[in-house]
Amino acid sequence: MTPCWTRGAESARMTGISIANPDIGPDAYDRVHAILESGQLADGPEVRQFESAFARYCGADHGVATTNGTTALVTALKALDIGDGDAVVTTPFSFVASANAIRLAGATPVFADINPETYTLDPDAVERVVRQRSDVVGLLPVHLYGLPADMDRLLEIAAAHDLVVLEDACQAHGAVIDGQPVGRFGDAACFSFYPTKNMTTGEGGMITTTRDDIAERAASHINHGRDVSGDRGYDHVRLGNNHRLTSLAAAIGRSQLERLPEFTHARQANAATYDERLADLPLETPSVPNGMEHVYHQYTISTDERDALASWLADRDIGTGIYYPTPIHQQPAYDSVSTAASSHPHAEAAARRVLSLPVHPNLSDDELETVIEAITAFYDHQ
């Protein structure tokens, strides 16, 4: 069996047709070998080249590489000067890192419900929250499953209320809005390179931004607060941390970035086949608004028979994932967060109904057909 990586047994299954299957490739091995031979394993020129290449890919001026997507989010929030006494509006329907980062930066996450068709933040819900609270200083929308959030509306709200915007693009490498890639719409954006993502470095993250000040503060924060504006390397101008990416990870990342268009094309082709072949079944396939390009980190359907379908597919060695079975505001770690107490019915309904199917680039035509036939047989059996 080809190895795959998952976030845990409760939310994903590792089986014959896997929900994820990272494709590293021989070029990455060669680049890692060259780094090992050079002896410069930690932060260095390889990381700078990866940062520059990824920023260019996103149409941003700067990239700052970090150890993972969570440290990218925390670092970006700190670079935006968000902390104690501040509130940031975000989604309750995401991996918990989105809201955790706000808390780890010292601020308070405030949840707004999602659009039930796209699973991303509902701008109307966001505006209601912003009008009710005077402590909101920023928005943290998540481009979930590879689909961009409604950035046009969210940026309008931010401009009207003088809020900063941090894109959580950890699942959306290469996603597009009106011809422009995500990663350049807000004040900053964050990406993850976890093994199951659309591209990987093993573990890693990236902050992209068009603002010089954000880039400088972020680069300083991940390097113990050092002054990165000149050559005085041991002047520490702020409290920082060690969240630097290694040259080994960057070498993998540069190779993966070059292959990202290939990966994206394969994901979109698999998704298009699902769209066509599942259209007549009593389930909901992903909705993609006009002007947006979905990159299908996950191909997520919605059905009232979610658990039964997942079990049916598991019995046939087909992996599925539930992202996410419990909304963030209902997580035990958020029992003490007063802003998590309200109900968000669309997020709660999604958590009961969503199921992600294999869509990764290594999915063969035969495997794709097997998944479709198994889903069709499930509904024929009802």
Secondary structure, DSSP 8 states (H G I E B T S, - for coil): ------S-TTTB---SB-S------HHHHHHHHHHHHH---SSSHHHHHHHHHHHHHHT-SEEEEESSHHHHHHHHHHHTT--TT-EEEE-SSS-THHHHHHHHTT-EEEE--B-TTT-SB-HHHHHHHHHH-S-EEEEE-B-GGG----HHHHHHHHHHHT-EEEEE-TT-TT-EETTEETTSSSSEEEEE--TTSSS--SS-EEEEES-HHHHHHHHHHTBTTB--SSS-TT-B-S---B----HHHHHHHHHHHHHHHHHHHHHHHHHHHHHHHSTTSSSB-----TTEE---SSEEEE-TTHHHHHHHHHHTTB--B-S-SS-GGGSGGGTT-GGG-S--HHHHHHHHHEEEE---TT--HHHHHHHHHHHHHHHHH-
